[in-house]
Amino acid sequence: MEKLKSALEFGGILSKQDIDYVASHYKNRSLKAGEHFQEFHKIANEIAFVESGILRVYAVDDNGNDVTKYFIRKNQFFVDLESYYTAKPATDSFQAIVNSVLYTIHKSAIEKLSDEIPNLYIFIKSVTEAALLNKIKDNDFLNFGDAKTKYLEFVKRYPTLAQQVPQHYIASYLKITPQSLSRIRKELVEKSHGNGRSKP
């Protein structure tokens, strides 16, 4: 709960009293690795905060392949914005990759709180904009360079994800085949062993 309260301090928009009051409306929810927070075709009606763990957001392409779009890390808020605001069924699914602990709040509670605390609307708008910018920044390297360049950049930016996320999800996110990723990792391990360094 302290991490959630700390995140609610973002931008200095909410007072300490407001933060305590808003945080009291969140519910704790645990997900085991592989469990879904939200599945396809459901309407998003909750905003969540990641206390610990990692989730992935994925869709299914025209060929029925599972495509990982991005990862959600600890201390991040998340929601399927389009489904949440339009009340249309979601086209993305949110799945825990490792055991994860979330705090969630229902749309109806947010609406009630926004009537009581006008600054909450400003806070949500600010967090949403920051999340969208982060998503763009997170994905900006995906269109540049070859597979190896993308993987090295991914490892550099997100060492924890590189260690904890299963390889096939990383390959899907990087838009390369699992075989290509295995080859790249093998090559890097061999190279690091040749240099007497520890494996990446």
N, C-alpha and C positions, 0 to 999 in steps of 0.2 A: 504493500500500500504506500510505503514511503516513496518508492520510485514513481508511482502514479502521481502522487502529490507534487513531487519534484517536476514531473513533466507538465503538470497543470500550471506551473509557475511560468511557463514559456511566454516570453514577451512582456511579463509583468502586468498582464491585462486583468487577472483576477486577484482579488484581495485574499489574504490568508483565510479569512472567515468563509469566503466564497469557495475557496479550494477545498476546505474541510467538508463543506456542505455538499459540493458536487461529488467529491470522492466517496462520500457515504452512500451515494446512489449506485455505485458500481458493484457488480457481483463478481466474485472470484470463480474462475472456471479453469479446470485442468484438462489438457488434451494429451493423449498418449501419441507417440510417434505413429503416423499413418492416419490418425483421426482427422475428421474435417471440422472446421469451424463453420464453413458455409459450403454447400454443395451447389452444383449447377441447377438452374431453373427455380431456385428458391429466391424469395424477395429479401433483400438485405434490410434488416430492421434493428441492427445493433452496431455500435461503434466499439472497438476493442483496443486495449492497450496490452503490449507484450511485457509482462513482468520478467519472464525468462523463457528461453527457447528460440526456435526458428520456425517460421511458416513459409510455405511457398504459394504463390498465386499461379494457377495454370489454367489453360484453356485446351480445347481439342480442335485440331485443324480439320480441313475438309477430308483428309484421308483417315481421320479417326485417331491421329497420333496426339499424344499428350505433350503439350508444349509449356514449359516453365517460363513465365513472363518476368517474374522478379521474386525476390526473397524479402521477408519481413523479419527484422531483427529485434532484439530486446530494446526496451525503452522507446518503441515506436507505436504510434496510434495507427489503426487501419480500419478501413471500411470499403465496401464496394460502392464507390460514390454514385455511379450511374444508377444502379439498382436502388440504392438508398433514397436518392432524390426523385426518381421517376416512378418508384414502386413497381418497376417491371422486373421480371425474373432475371436473375444474374446469368451472365454468359461465362463468368470466371468462377473458379472454385478455390477455396482457401484450405490448405492442408498442413497440419503440423508435421515437420520433418523429424524433429526430436521431441521428447516429452516437453511440453510447454505449459506455462501458467499464464493465464490472461485475466484481465479485469474487463468486464463488459458492461455496457449501459444501453438500455433499450431506447429506441427513437421516441417513444411516448414520454419517457423520463426526461430526455433531452429537451423536448418541446415544453414540458412543464417547467423545467429549470430555466429555460431561456426566457419564459414569461417573468419569472421571479428575479433573474439576474441578467439584465440586458447585455452586460459585457460578455456573457457566455457565447452569444452569437458571434461577436467579434473574435473571441478566442478560437472558436471552431473554424471560422473563415481563415484566420492566420495560420492555424495548424494545417488546414487543408492545403493552402497555398504552399507552405513549406514542404509538405509531403509530396506534392506534385513536382516541385522543383528538385527535391531529392531523388525522385523516381527518374527524372530526366538525367540528372547527374549520375545516378547509379548505372544507367544504361548507355551513357554517352560513348563508351569505348566499344560497344558491341558491333558497330558498323565500320570500325577501322582495323586495318591490319589483318594478318592471317590468324589461323586458329591458335598457334603457339603464342603470338603476341597478345591475343585476347585472354588466353588462360593465364599468362604471366601477370597481366594487369589485374585480373580477377583476384589472384593470390595476393598480390601486393595490396590491393584495396581492402580485401575481405579475408584476412588470414583465418579467422574463426570459421567462416562459411566454408572455406576451402578444406578445412580439417573435418568439419562435422556433417556437411551435406553430402549425401550419396552421389557417387560419380555420375550416374546417368542423369540426375537432375541438373548437375553443373553443365554437362554436355548439352542438354536440352536448352538451358538458359543461354549458353554461348553459341547456340545454333550450329553445333558440330556433332558428329556421330560419337557415340561412346567409344567406338574403336579408335577414332582419331585422338580422343582425349587420352585413352590408355597408352597410345603410342607416344604422345607428347610427354606424359608423366614418366614413362619408362626412360625416354631419352634424357629428360632432366635429371632423373635419379642417377642414371649412368654417368652423366656429365659431372654431377656433384660428387659422386664417389671418386671419379677420376681426379677431381680437384681436392679431394680430401675433405670436402665440406659435408655437412649433414644434409639429409634429403629434404627437399622443399615440402 
